[in-house]
Amino acid sequence: MQVVPETIYAAAGFGLAFTLTLLVRDKVLAMIVGGGFTRPNFKGLDIPLSAGVIFFISVLPASLPLLVAAPTGIGDMLQLYIFAMAAATCLGLMDDFWGARDTSGLLGHFKALLKGRLTTGAVKALGGGVLGLFLGAQLFPGQPWRIIDSALIIALSINLLNLFDLRPGRAGKVFILLCLAMLPSLIGQPEIVPVAVVLGALLAFLPADLKARAMMGDAGSNTLGVVIGITAAVALDGYYRVGYLVLVLLVHVITEKFSLTRIISANPVLNYLDLLGREKESGK
């Protein structure tokens, strides 16, 4: 069986990112704690916040050998993903550092904006929209409608992972499931390489997240979200594209009215996946 070049580069990038993340993970967490940047998790335990910065910290050096050795198409896609990750990490850090907790949900942040109060959530949402338009224009130059729907997919995907980042490992599991769902469309395509690199970094970080030793924060969930968003915008077409956009919109509408954690805990399959790899706790 012939192995396509993209698969080889994806495997190499996965291994590099996984190894680098393992090497620096505990050092990054110690650095965050040393800086006093901790926050109580849902159990009330103080743990390092914004630990998801490790994705960008690991992915950037892991991508360098690939940028040198890989064909132009893979290199161009890697650069686009890295730029997007840097922007998403920056927006996430801003919300983690300065975000007030008295306003929640997209509607809540935009209602505050209409009343003349700017929140970090509104900046993040608007910034995600602008970032989505920029990335859409890079992916589909000269195709206005494809740029617009790509911007919607990317911006909503950024917030989607943030919505799930309420329990240890949950956002990471959603990222993995979405990657697996899109895998058939990624085989043989340049975007499989950056996705594999990010996946390698996530899998090395995930044990710390599952054990509630670290909180990835918006810096991490936004970064995973923009990676999924770009991938969906590039890889999905036709009914799959429409279906993904409808699904993401539906999750946003539901979470404005209902608790996502309660919905998950009430479904045996979703609850099993949610608890997989971590201890079952009362009062979920």
C-alpha positions as CSV (number, residue, x, y, z in Angstrom):
1,M,0.0,0.0,0.0
2,Q,1.4,3.4,-1.0
3,V,1.7,5.9,1.8
4,V,0.9,9.4,0.6
5,P,3.5,12.2,1.6
6,E,0.9,14.1,3.6
7,T,0.5,11.1,5.9
8,I,4.2,10.8,6.5
9,Y,4.5,14.5,7.4
10,A,1.4,14.2,9.6
11,A,2.9,11.3,11.5
12,A,6.2,13.1,11.9
13,G,4.5,16.3,13.1
14,F,2.3,14.3,15.5
15,G,5.4,12.6,17.1
16,L,7.4,15.9,17.3
17,A,4.5,17.8,19.0
18,F,3.7,15.0,21.4
19,T,7.3,14.6,22.5
20,L,7.9,18.4,22.9
21,T,4.7,18.8,24.8
22,L,5.6,16.0,27.2
23,L,9.0,17.6,27.7
24,V,7.7,21.1,28.5
25,R,4.2,20.4,30.0
26,D,5.1,20.3,33.7
27,K,7.6,23.2,33.3
28,V,5.0,25.4,31.8
29,L,2.5,24.5,34.5
30,A,5.1,25.3,37.2
31,M,5.8,28.6,35.4
32,I,2.1,29.5,35.5
33,V,1.8,28.6,39.2
34,G,5.0,30.5,40.0
35,G,3.5,33.6,38.4
36,G,0.4,33.2,40.7
37,F,-2.0,32.7,37.8
38,T,-4.3,30.1,39.3
39,R,-8.0,29.9,39.6
40,P,-10.4,27.5,41.4
41,N,-11.8,24.8,39.2
42,F,-15.3,23.4,39.5
43,K,-14.2,21.5,42.6
44,G,-12.9,24.7,44.2
45,L,-9.2,23.6,43.8
46,D,-6.7,26.2,42.7
47,I,-5.0,25.0,39.5
48,P,-2.9,26.8,36.8
49,L,-5.1,28.7,34.3
50,S,-4.5,29.3,30.6
51,A,-2.4,26.1,30.4
52,G,-3.6,25.8,26.9
53,V,-0.8,28.2,25.8
54,I,1.2,25.0,25.6
55,F,-0.4,24.1,22.3
56,F,1.1,27.1,20.6
57,I,4.4,26.8,22.5
58,S,4.8,23.2,21.3
59,V,3.2,23.4,17.8
60,L,5.5,26.2,16.6
61,P,8.8,24.5,17.1
62,A,7.4,21.1,16.1
63,S,6.3,22.7,12.8
64,L,9.7,24.2,11.9
65,P,11.2,21.0,10.5
66,L,8.1,20.4,8.5
67,L,8.2,23.9,7.1
68,V,11.7,23.3,5.9
69,A,11.2,19.8,4.5
70,A,7.5,19.7,3.4
71,P,6.2,20.7,-0.1
72,T,4.8,24.2,-0.6
73,G,1.2,23.2,-0.2
74,I,1.8,21.7,3.3
75,G,4.0,24.5,4.3
76,D,1.5,27.2,3.3
77,M,-1.3,25.4,5.2
78,L,1.0,25.0,8.3
79,Q,1.7,28.7,8.3
80,L,-2.0,29.6,8.0
81,Y,-2.8,27.4,11.0
82,I,0.1,28.7,13.1
83,F,-1.0,32.3,12.4
84,A,-4.6,31.4,13.4
85,M,-3.4,29.7,16.5
86,A,-1.4,32.7,17.6
87,A,-4.3,35.0,17.1
88,A,-6.7,32.7,18.9
89,T,-4.3,32.2,21.8
90,C,-3.9,35.9,22.2
91,L,-7.7,36.4,22.3
92,G,-8.1,33.6,24.8
93,L,-5.3,35.0,27.1
94,M,-7.0,38.4,27.1
95,D,-10.3,36.8,28.2
96,D,-8.5,34.6,30.8
97,F,-6.6,37.6,32.2
98,W,-9.1,40.4,32.1
99,G,-12.5,38.7,31.7
100,A,-15.2,39.5,34.2
101,R,-17.5,36.6,35.3
102,D,-20.7,38.6,35.6
103,T,-21.6,38.3,32.0
104,S,-21.8,35.0,30.1
105,G,-23.0,33.7,26.7
106,L,-22.7,35.4,23.4
107,L,-26.0,37.1,23.8
108,G,-25.0,38.4,27.3
109,H,-21.8,39.9,25.9
110,F,-23.5,41.6,23.0
111,K,-26.3,42.9,25.2
112,A,-23.6,44.5,27.4
113,L,-22.0,46.0,24.3
114,L,-25.3,47.5,23.2
115,K,-25.5,49.2,26.6
116,G,-22.1,50.7,26.1
117,R,-20.0,48.3,28.2
118,L,-17.2,46.5,26.4
119,T,-16.4,43.0,27.7
120,T,-13.6,40.7,26.8
121,G,-16.2,38.2,25.6
122,A,-17.5,40.7,23.1
123,V,-13.9,41.5,22.0
124,K,-13.2,37.8,21.6
125,A,-16.4,37.2,19.6
126,L,-15.8,40.2,17.3
127,G,-12.1,39.3,17.0
128,G,-13.1,35.7,16.2
129,G,-15.4,37.0,13.4
130,V,-12.7,39.2,11.9
131,L,-10.2,36.3,12.2
132,G,-12.7,34.1,10.5
133,L,-13.1,36.5,7.6
134,F,-9.4,36.9,7.2
135,L,-8.8,33.2,7.1
136,G,-11.8,32.6,4.8
137,A,-10.3,35.2,2.4
138,Q,-7.0,33.3,2.5
139,L,-8.6,30.0,1.9
140,F,-11.1,31.0,-0.8
141,P,-9.9,34.2,-2.5
142,G,-12.4,35.7,-4.8
143,Q,-15.3,33.6,-3.5
144,P,-17.4,35.9,-1.3
145,W,-20.0,33.5,-0.2
146,R,-17.5,30.8,0.6
147,I,-15.5,33.4,2.6
148,I,-18.6,34.3,4.6
149,D,-19.7,30.8,5.4
150,S,-16.1,29.9,6.3
151,A,-15.9,32.9,8.6
152,L,-19.1,31.7,10.3
153,I,-17.7,28.1,10.6
154,I,-14.4,29.3,12.1
155,A,-15.8,31.9,14.5
156,L,-18.5,29.6,15.8
157,S,-16.0,26.7,16.1
158,I,-13.8,28.9,18.3
159,N,-16.6,29.5,20.7
160,L,-17.8,25.9,20.4
161,L,-14.8,24.5,22.2
162,N,-15.0,27.2,24.8
163,L,-18.6,26.1,25.6
164,F,-17.4,22.6,26.3
165,D,-14.4,23.6,28.4
166,L,-16.2,23.3,31.7
167,R,-15.0,20.0,33.0
168,P,-11.6,18.2,32.9
169,G,-10.7,16.9,29.4
170,R,-14.1,17.7,27.9
171,A,-13.0,20.2,25.3
172,G,-10.1,18.0,24.3
173,K,-12.4,15.0,23.8
174,V,-14.7,17.1,21.6
175,F,-11.7,18.2,19.5
176,I,-10.6,14.5,19.1
177,L,-14.1,13.4,18.1
178,L,-14.5,16.2,15.5
179,C,-11.0,15.3,14.1
180,L,-12.1,11.7,13.8
181,A,-15.4,12.7,12.1
182,M,-13.5,14.7,9.5
183,L,-10.7,12.2,9.0
184,P,-12.0,10.7,5.8
185,S,-12.0,14.2,4.2
186,L,-8.5,14.9,5.5
187,I,-6.7,11.9,4.0
188,G,-4.3,13.0,1.4
189,Q,-4.9,16.7,2.0
190,P,-2.4,19.3,3.3
191,E,-4.5,20.2,6.2
192,I,-4.1,16.8,7.8
193,V,-0.5,17.8,8.7
194,P,-1.3,20.8,11.0
195,V,-4.3,18.9,12.5
196,A,-1.9,16.0,13.4
197,V,0.6,18.4,15.0
198,V,-2.0,19.9,17.2
199,L,-3.5,16.5,18.0
200,G,-0.1,15.4,19.2
201,A,0.3,18.3,21.5
202,L,-3.2,17.8,22.9
203,L,-2.8,14.1,23.6
204,A,0.4,14.9,25.6
205,F,-1.4,17.6,27.6
206,L,-4.7,15.8,28.1
207,P,-3.6,13.6,31.1
208,A,-2.9,16.8,33.1
209,D,-6.3,18.2,32.1
210,L,-8.2,15.0,32.9
211,K,-6.6,14.8,36.4
212,A,-7.6,18.4,37.0
213,R,-4.0,19.5,37.4
214,A,-4.4,22.3,34.8
215,M,-7.1,24.4,33.2
216,M,-6.6,25.0,29.5
217,G,-8.7,28.1,29.7
218,D,-9.8,30.2,26.7
219,A,-6.1,30.3,25.5
220,G,-6.4,26.5,24.9
221,S,-10.0,26.1,23.9
222,N,-10.0,29.0,21.5
223,T,-6.8,27.5,19.9
224,L,-8.4,24.1,19.5
225,G,-11.5,25.7,18.2
226,V,-9.8,27.7,15.4
227,V,-8.0,24.6,14.3
228,I,-11.3,22.7,14.0
229,G,-12.9,25.7,12.3
230,I,-10.3,26.0,9.6
231,T,-10.3,22.2,9.1
232,A,-14.1,22.1,8.7
233,A,-14.0,25.1,6.4
234,V,-11.5,23.5,4.1
235,A,-12.4,19.8,4.3
236,L,-16.2,19.8,4.4
237,D,-18.4,20.5,1.4
238,G,-22.1,20.1,0.4
239,Y,-24.4,18.6,2.9
240,Y,-21.6,17.9,5.3
241,R,-20.6,21.5,5.4
242,V,-24.2,22.6,6.0
243,G,-24.7,19.9,8.6
244,Y,-21.7,21.0,10.5
245,L,-22.7,24.6,10.5
246,V,-26.3,23.7,11.6
247,L,-24.9,21.5,14.4
248,V,-22.6,24.2,15.7
249,L,-25.4,26.8,15.6
250,L,-27.7,24.4,17.4
251,V,-25.3,23.9,20.2
252,H,-24.9,27.7,20.6
253,V,-28.7,28.2,20.7
254,I,-29.2,25.3,23.2
255,T,-26.5,26.5,25.6
256,E,-28.0,30.0,25.8
257,K,-31.0,28.4,27.5
258,F,-29.8,25.1,29.1
259,S,-26.8,23.8,30.9
260,L,-24.6,21.8,28.7
261,T,-23.2,19.8,31.7
262,R,-26.8,18.8,32.7
263,I,-27.5,17.7,29.1
264,I,-24.4,15.6,29.0
265,S,-24.9,14.0,32.5
266,A,-28.5,13.1,31.6
267,N,-27.4,11.1,28.5
268,P,-25.7,7.7,29.4
269,V,-23.4,7.7,26.3
270,L,-22.4,11.3,26.5
271,N,-21.9,11.0,30.3
272,Y,-19.7,7.9,29.8
273,L,-17.5,9.7,27.3
274,D,-17.4,12.8,29.5
275,L,-16.2,10.8,32.5
276,L,-13.8,8.7,30.5
277,G,-10.3,9.1,31.9
278,R,-11.3,11.0,35.0
279,E,-13.0,10.2,38.3
280,K,-16.7,10.4,38.5
281,E,-17.7,13.2,40.8
282,S,-21.0,14.1,42.5
283,G,-22.8,17.3,41.7
284,K,-21.7,17.4,38.0
